[in-house]
Amino acid sequence: MLSAMRDNARAKGFGEVVAPVRPSAKHLEPWAPMEEYAFRTREDGLPHDPWLRVHVRAGASRRWHRRR
């Protein structure tokens, strides 16, 4: 599905796909600020959170956008 989304974005002239991703294991650390949790990495440099790892392995970059 992600490949199809990227292909469609390119076909429409966009250079990237932006999507919100909810970390799947955040509930295990409710006290941790999201800003810190979302950017935590393992020794191999991949995200600590398993769902964020899936997206980074698929080519995603992690960015933080604050609500206005």
N, C-alpha and C positions, 0 to 999 in steps of 0.2 A: 504494500500500500504506500509506503514511504517513497519507493522508487517512482510509482505512478504520480504521486504528488509533485516530486521534483521534476519529472518529465513534463508535466502539465505547466508548472511554473515557468520552466525554460521556454516552452512552446508559446507562452503568453508574453515572453519578453522579460520576465523577472529573473534576477540573479540569485535569489535565495528564497527559501520557505521559512517562515517564522511561525512557530507554534508553541503555546504554553505547555509545559510538561510538569506534572505533579510528581514529586519524588515518592516512590512507593513505600519506603521504609521510614519516612519522617515521623510517623505516629509513634515509633519506638523511642523517639527523643523529642517529646513535646516541648521541653524547656529550651532546646537549641534554637537560636534565631535562624530563620530561613536563610538570611543573607550568608550566614556562616555554614550552615548545613549544605546548601546547594553547591557550594564551591569546595567542600572538603574532598580531598583526594586520598587514594591509597598509595602505597609505596611505588606501585607501577605507573603512577600518574593518572590513572583512570578515576572517575568519580567514586566516592564511597557508596553512594546510593545505587542499588542494582538497576533501577529503571533508567536513571540518568546515564549509567554505564552503557546500556543498550543503545541509547540515542547518540552518545559520543562515538561509540564504535561504528555507528551508521553514518558518521560524518558531521554530526552536530557540533556546534560550539556553544558554550554556556555563557549567557549574558543575563544581566539582571536589569529588569525594568521596574522602576518604582511606580506605584499608582500616583496619579496626580490629585 
